[in-house]
Amino acid sequence: MCYTPLLHYCTACTYQAARGVAGGAADYPYNPQQPSYTPSSFGAPDSTGKLGEAARSSLSKATQAMSRYGWIGFWVQLTLSVVSGVILLFSVAFTSQSGPKASLYLTLVGILAGFLSTFWSFGYQRLASRMQEYLDGANVAKIKKQQVMEQITRGIVINLVGMGTTLLGISTLVGLLVAKTLSNASVNPFMGLGAASGYNPVLALDVFLVQAATNTLLGHFLSLLCSLWLLNVVGEGRGLRFQVA
């Protein structure tokens, strides 16, 4: 068995490599590969077991954004959900809900989704604390970028469901109020109230349910904005495209 071809190949490769170093970038240009975007992690540790500067900067930016916007989403959603719940209870307790109650149930689902979104926003703060501990070198599990993005995506889905049910509730409620107003247009209000006269005016308390629904819708919208911004920051501008892909 002859090993001459292999030896000749290795000699040629060594000569070409040496010629490339001597010849400069004209023969063998040196193009360092930039680190590619990996949605599964914020960055791999170096040979010493520590995060590199780029990975540490990315993780630090994501940590600050999760902490800041997590608290903003938490307090906004909690305040508006509590106010909407109180208004809804007040409206149900002091007004007679005649006819279909679909608007009431849909608004209630939106308010419950608001409280769930409040709990989820608080989870952003807890996750930010874990990310900060990992940055500080504590013995905690490694935080993966995909895990953070998936949690933010679930929060977005909660807000979208809450917004959808609340919008349906508002549409149903406005339709009922318009029908109530039109039915009273042909009734003489001086003939008395009740089913016999057919006069059922729109009271101020009837509009309370509209206020509860709009507060709930505003809370979901603001929380959705915070979650979308977090998804963009954590994904380094590629978060939305990553989710679509």
TORDO-559342 format. One record per residue: x negated, y negated, z of N, C-alpha, C, O, CB in turn. Coordinates in steps of 0.1 Angstrom, whole numbers, plus 2048, in hexadecimal, padded with zeros to 3 digits. Glycine has a CB too. Example, Ala and Ser with C-alpha at 12.3 -4.5 7.8 and 13.67 -1.06 7.14 Angstrom:
<nodes>
77C83984E78582D84E77C82184E77282185578F82D85A/78081684777780B84777F80084F77A7F5850773806839/
</nodes>
This chain:
<nodes>
7F780C8008008008007F77F48007ED7F380880A80080C/7FB7EA7F77F27DE7F67F97D27FC8057D07F97EF7DC7E7/7F27CA8047F87BE80A7F37B18047F47A780A7F47BF819/7ED7B37F87E77A77F17F279C7EE7EF7917F07E07AB7E5/7FD7A07E88087967E580C78E7F280D7827F181479C7DF/80E7957FD81278E80980778580E80A77A812815799814/7FB78980D7F07818117EF7758087EC76980D7E3789812/7F17777FB7F076C7F27FB7627F47F97567F47F17717E3/8077677F881375E7FB81075680781374A80781F7667FC/80B75C81280875581E7FE74A81C7FE73F82180475E829/7F374E8147E97448117EE7388097EA72D80B7DD74B809/7F773B7FF7FD7307F780672780080671B7FE8057367EC/80D72D80981672581280E71C81B81171181D81F72E81A/8027228207FA71A8297F470E8217F27038267EF72382F/7F07118147EA70780C7F46FC8097F16F080A7E470D7FF/80070080680B6F680280E6EE80F8116E280D8176FD7FD/80F6F481A8126EC8278076E282A80A6D782D8146F6833/7FA6E78287EF6DE82B7EF6D28207ED6C78247E26E582A/7F36D58147F36CB8097FF6C180C7FE6B58097F56D27FC/80A6C78128156BE8158116B48208156A881F8216C6819/80A6B982A8066B08357FC6A58307FC69A8347FF6B8840/7F36AA8277E96A18227EF6978187EB68B8177DD6A881B/7F869C8107FE69380580868980B80B68080480569C7FB/80D68B81781768281C825685819828690815813674818/82D67B81A83C67D81883F67F80984B68280684467281E/83667C80083967E7F283C68C7EE84468F7E682E6787E9/8336957F48356A47F083F6AA7F98486B17F48286AB7F2/83E6A98068476AF81084C6A48198466A38248406BB818/85669D81685B69381F86069882C8676A382C86668A818/85D69183686169684486F68F84786F68384985769284E/87969784788769284A88C6988578916A385689069583E/88A69186288F69786E89E69986E8A568F86A88A68F87B/8A36A48738B16A68738B769F87F8B36A188B8B46B5874/8C169787D8C86918878D169B88F8D76A48888D0685882/8D369A89C8DC6A38A38EA6A289E8F069789D8DB6A08B2/8F06AD89A8FD6AD8959076AC8A09056AE8AB9006BA88C/9136A789C91E6A68A69246B48A99286BB8A092969C8A0/9246B78B59296C48BA9356C18C49326BC8CE91F6CD8C0/9416C48C094C6C28C994C6CB8D59556C98DE9596C38C2/9446D58D69446DE8E193D6DA8ED93F6DF8F893F6EC8DD/9346D08EC92B6CC8F79276BE8F59276B88EA91F6D58F8/9246B790091E6AA90090F6A98FD90A69F8FA9206A390D/9096B58FC8FB6B58F98F46C19008F86C490C8F46A88FC/8EA6C78FA8E36D29018D86CD9098D16C39058DF6DC8F6/8D46D39148C96CF91C8BC6D19148BB6DA90B8C86D6929/8B16CA9188A56CC91189D6D79188A36DF91F89C6BF912/8906D89158886E391A8876E29298846ED92F87A6E2914/8886D792F8876D593E8956D89458956D89518836C8942/89F6DB93D8AC6DE9438B56D19458BF6D294C8AB6E594F/8B06C69408B76B99438BD6B49358B86B892B8AE6AE949/8C76AC9368CD6A692B8C469C9248BD69592B8DB6A092E/8C469C9178BD6929108C36849118CE6839178BB695901/8BC67A90C8C166C90D8CF66A9068D866490B8B7662908/8CF6708FA8DC66E8F28E76768F88F26708F98D96748E3/8E56828FD8F06899048F46829119006829148EB698906/8EA67D9188EE6779258F566A9228FF66792A8E167492D/8F16629188F96569159076599109106529148F164E90A/90966390891666790491F66C90F92B6689109166728F9/91967491892167892492466D92E92F66D93391968492B/91B66492F91D65993892864F93393064B93B91065193A/92864D92693264592094064B92194A64592492F642911/94165891F94D66092095266092F95E65F93194C66E91B/94966193894D66194695365494A95D65495194066494F/94C64994795263C94A95F63994496863494A948631946/96163D93796E63C93197964493798463F93996D63F922/97665193B97F65994198465494F98F65495297A667943/97A64E95697D64996398663C96299063A96997164696B/9826339599896269589976289529A162395898061C94F/99862E9479A562F9409AE63A9479BA63A9459A3633932/9A764394E9AF64D9569B76469619C36489639A765795C/9B063C9689B76359729C162B96C9CC62A9729AD62D97B/9BE6259619C861C95B9D56239579E061F95A9C261594E/9D362F9509DE63794C9E663C9589F263D9589DA642944/9DF63F9639E564596F9EF63A9759FA63D9789DB649979/9E962E9789F162497F9FC61E976A0761C97B9E8619983/9FA61D969A04618960A1062295FA1B61E9609FF615952/A0C62E95DA1763995CA1E63B969A2A63D969A11646957/A1763B974A1D63D981A27631984A32634989A1363E98C/A23625982A2B619985A3861997DA43618982A2360C983/A3661B970A4261A967A4B626969A57625968A3E619958/A4663296CA4E63E96EA5663C97BA6264097CA4564A96F/A50637986A57635992A6262B991A6D62D995A4D63199D/A5F62098AA69616988A7561B97FA81619982A63609981/A72623975A7C62996DA84633974A91633973A76630960/A7E63B97DA85644985A8F63E98FA9A642990A7C64D98D/A8B633995A9362B99EA9F625997AAA62699CA8B6219A6/A9C61F98BAA7619984AB162497FABD62297FAA2612977/AAC62F97BAB563A977ABE63F982ACA641980AAD646971/AB864198EAC0645999ACA63B99DAD663E9A0AB76489A5/AC662E99CAD06239A0ADB623995AE6620999AC86169A0/AD8625989AE262497EAEC630980AF862E97EADB625971/AE763C983AF0647984AF8646991B0464A991AE7654985/AF364099CAFA63F9A8B056359A8B0F6379AFAF163C9B4/B0362A9A1B0D61F9A1B1561C995B1C613994B066139A5/B1362598BB1B62497FB2263197CB1D63C97FB1361F973/B2D630975B3563C971B30640963B32639959B4463A971/B2A64B962B24650955B2F65894EB31664951B18659958/B36652945B4165893EB3C65C930B3365592BB4D64F93D/B4166792BB3D66B91EB3067491EB2C679929B3A65F915/B2A676913B1E67F913B1367991BB1166D91CB19681904/B0C682922B0067E92AAF3682924AE968492CB02684938/AF3683917AE6687911ADB67C913AD0680915AE8689902/ADF670912AD6665914AD0665922AC4663924ADC657912/AD866992CAD366A93AAC967593BABE673941ADE66C944/ACC680935AC368C937AB668A92FAAB68D933ACA699932/AB7684923AAB68191BAA2677922A96679922AAF67C90D/AA866D928AA066392FA9966993CA8E66693FAA8657934/AA1672942A9B67A94EA8F68294AA85683951AA6682954/A9068993EA85691939A79688936A6D68C939A8969992C/A7B67C931A7067392EA6A66E93BA5D66D93BA75667926/A7266C945A6C667952A64673958A5967095EA7766395C/A6967F958A6168A95DA5468C955A4A68F95BA6A69795C/A5568A948A4868B940A3F680944A33681944A4B68A931/A44674948A3C66994DA3466D95AA2966A95BA4465D94F/A3B674963A3567896FA2A68396CA20683973A3F67D97A/A2D68C963A2369595FA1768F958A0C69395BA296A0955/A19685950A0E67D94AA066769559FA674954A13673940/A0D671960A0666B96B9FC6759729F1672974A10666975/A016819749F868C97A9ED68F9709E2691975A0169897D/9F068F9639E569295A9DB6879599CF68A9579EB69494C/9DF67B95A9D567095A9CC6709679C066D9669DC66295A/9D26759729CA67797E9BF68297C9B46819819D367A98A/9C368C9739B96969709AD6919689A26969699C06A1968/9AF6869609A467F95999A67A96498E67B9629A9674950/99F67496E99666F97998E67A97F98267998299E667983/99568598298E69198898369697F97869A98399869C98C/98769797297D69C96897169296796669796598469E95B/97468596896967B96796067D97395467B97296F66D967/96568097F95D68398B95468F98994868E98D966685997/9596999839516A59809466A297693A6A69779596B197B/94969A96C93F69696293468D96892868E96594668E957/93868597292E67C978925685981919682982935671981/92B68F9889226989909186A098790D6A298B92B6A2998/91D6A497B9146AA9729096A196E8FD6A696C91C6B0966/90C69496B90268B9688F86899738EC68797090867D964/8FC68997F8F468798B8EB69398E8E36929978FC683997/8ED69E9878E56AA9898EA6B39938E36BC9988D76A598D/8F76B29978FD6BB9A18FF6C999A9006CA98E90B6B59A6/9006D39A39026E099E9106E399B9176EA9A38FC6EA9A9/9156DE9909236E098C9236E697E9186E697792B6D298C/92E6EB97A92F6F196C92D6E79629316DB96393C6F996B/9276EB9569256E194B9326DD94593B6E594391C6E8941/9346D09439406CA93D93E6CB92E9356C69289426BC942/9486D29279486D39199516C891395B6C491894C6E1914/94C6C29089536B89019616BD8FC96B6B68FD94B6B28F5/9616C98F796D6CF8F29786D08FD9846CE8FB96B6DC8EB/9736D490997C6D59149836C791898F6C791A9756DB920/97A6BD9189806B091B98A6AB9109946A59139746A591C/9866AD90398F6A98F899C6B18F89A76AB8F59886AB8EB/99C6BE8FC9A86C58FD9B16C09089BD6C09069A56D48FF/9AB6BC9139B36B791E9BA6AA91A9C56A791D9AB6B592B/9B26A19139B869590F9C36979059CD6909049AD68C909/9C16A18FC9CB6A48F29D86A98F89E36A58F49C66AF8E8/9D76B19039E36B590A9EB6A99109F76A89109E06BF915/9E369F9159E969391A9F068B90F9FB6869129DF68A921/9EB68B9039F16848F89FE68B8F5A086858F29E86848EC/9FE6998F5A0A6A08F2A1569D8FCA2169C8F8A076AF8F1/A1269C909A1B699913A2268B910A2E68A911A15699921/A1968190DA1F67490AA276748FEA3266D8FEA1366A908/A2467C8F4A2C67C8E8A3A6828EAA4467E8E5A256838DC/A3A68D8F2A466938F6A4F68A8FEA5B6898FCA446A08FD/A49683908A50679910A5666E908A6166A90AA4867491B/A4E6698FEA5265E8F6A5E6638EDA6765B8EAA476598ED/A5D66F8E7A676748DFA756758E6A7F6718E0A636818D9/A7467B8F1A8167D8F9A876708FDA9366E8FEA7F687905/A7E667901A8365A906A896528FAA9364B8FCA7765290C/A836538EEA8864C8E3A966518DFA9F64A8DCA7F64D8D7/A9765F8E0AA46658DDAAF6608E8ABA65E8E4AA36748DD/AAA65F8F4AB365A8FFAB864C8FCAC36498FEAAD65B90C/AAE6438F8AB26358F6ABB6348EAAC562D8EAAA562D8F3/AB963C8DFAC263C8D4AD06408D7ADA63A8D3ABC6458C9/AD164B8DFADE6508E3AE56468ECAF16438EBADD65D8EB/ADD6408F5AE36368FFAE86298F8AF36258FAAD963290A/AE06248EEAE46198E7AF161C8DEAFA6138DDAD96138DE/AF16278D9AFD62B8D1B0962C8DAB146288D6AFB6398CB/B086318E6B146328EFB186248F3B246218F4B1063A8FB/B0F61B8F6B1260D8FAB196068EEB225FE8F1B066068FF/B146088E2B1A6018D7B296078D5B325FF8D2B126048CA/B2A6148D6B3861A8D5B416158E0B4D6128DDB376298D5/B3C6138EBB4460E8F7B486008F4B535FC8F7B3C60F904/B3F5F88EFB425EA8ECB4C5E98E1B565E18E1B355E28E8/B4B5F18D6B545F08CBB625F58CFB6C5F08CAB4F5F88BF/B635FF8D8B706048DCB775FA8E5B835FA8E6B6E6118E4/B705F18ECB765E78F4B7B5DB8ECB825D28F1B6D5E38FF/B765DA8DFB795CE8D7B885CD8D4B8E5C28D3B715CE8CB/B8F5D88D3B9D5D88D0BA65DA8DCBB35DC8DABA05E38C6/BA15D98E8BA85DB8F4BAA5CE8FBBA15C68FCBA25E68FD/BB65CC900BB85C0908BB35C1916BB75CA91EBC85BC908/BA95B991ABA35BB927BAC5B7933BA95BA93EB965B3928/BB75AF930BC05AB93ABCA5B593EBD25B3947BC759E936/BCA5C1937BD45CB93ABCF5D4945BD55DE949BD75D392E/BC35D194BBBE5DA955BB35E3951BB05E4945BC95E195C/BAD5EA95BBA25F3958BA7601959BB260495EB965F1961/B9F60A955BA2618957BA561F949BA561993FBAE61A960/BA862C94ABAB63493EBB8630938BB963192CBAA642941/BC162B940BCE62893ABCE61C931BD461C926BD8625945/BC6612935BC560692CBBA608921BBB601917BC15FA935/BB1611923BA7614919B9C60A919B9360A910BAD61490B/B9C601923B915F7924B865FC92DB885FE939B975E9929/B7A5FD928B6F60292FB635F992CB5B5FD923B6C61192C/B615EE933B575E492FB495E9931B475F293AB595D7936/B405E392AB315E692CB2D5DE938B2C5D2937B295E391F/B295E4943B245DD94FB155DB94FB0E5E1947B295E595B/B115D3958B025D0958AFB5DD95DAEF5DF959AFF5C5962/B015E5965AFB5F196AAF95FB95FAF0604960B025F7976/B025FA955B00604949AF3601942AEE60B93BB0C602940/AEE5F5942AE25F293BAD65F6943ACB5F693DAE15E3938/AD75FA94FACC5FE957AC560A952AB960C952AD0601966/ACD61394CAC761F946ABF61C93AAB5622937AD2629942/AC2611933ABA60C928AAD60792DAA260A927AC1601920/AAD600938AA15FB93EA98607943A8C606941AA45F294A/A9E611949A9661C94DA8F623941A84627942A9F626954/A97625936A9162B92AA86623924A7C629920A9C62E920/A88616923A7D60E91DA7060D926A6560D921A825FF91B/A7260D933A6660E93CA5F61B93AA5361C93AA6A60C94B/A67626939A60633937A59634929A4E639928A6B63E937/A5F62E91FA5962E912A4C625912A4262990CA63628907/A4C61A919A4061291AA35619921A2961891DA44605921/A3962092CA2E628934A2863292BA1C63492BA3462E940/A3063A923A2A64491AA2163E90FA1764390CA3564D914/A2663290AA1E62C900A10627905A066298FEA266208FA/A10621910A0361C9169FA6289199EE627917A06613922/A0063291F9F863E9239F36459169E764A916A0064892B/9FB64590B9F664A8FF9EB6428F99E16488F3A0264B8F5/9EB6358FA9E062D8F59D36308FD9C86318F79E361E8F7/9D463290A9C86359129C364390E9B664490D9CB635921/9CB64C90B9C765A9089C065A8FA9B66618F89D2664908/9C66538F09C06528E39B364B8E39A964F8DC9CA64A8DA/9B16418EB9A463A8ED99A6438F398E6448EF9A662D8F5/99E64B8FD99565590399165F8F99856638F999C65B910/99A6648F199766E8E798D6698DD9846708D99A36738E0/98E65C8DA9846568D19776548D796C6568D198A6498CC/9766508E496A64E8EB96265B8ED95665C8EB96C6478F8/96A6658F29636728F595F6798E895467F8E896D67B8FD/9676788DE96367D8D19596758C99556798BE96F6808C9/95466A8CF94A6618C894F65D8BB94865D8B193D6688C7/95C6598BA9616548AD96665F8A496C65C89A95864C8A6/96466C8A89696778A097467F8A797768A8A295D68089D/97967A8B29826828BA98F6858B29946908B298667A8C6/99567B8AB9A167D8A499F6868989A768F8959A76708A0/99468489199168D88598F69B88A9926A488398568787E/98869D8959866AA89A9936B189D9946BD89B97D6AA8A7/99C6AA8A39A96B18A79B16B489A9B76BE89A9B16A88AF/9B06AB8909B76AF8839B06BA87C9B76C38779B76A387A/9A36BB87D99C6C687799E6D387E9996DE87A98D6C4876/
</nodes>
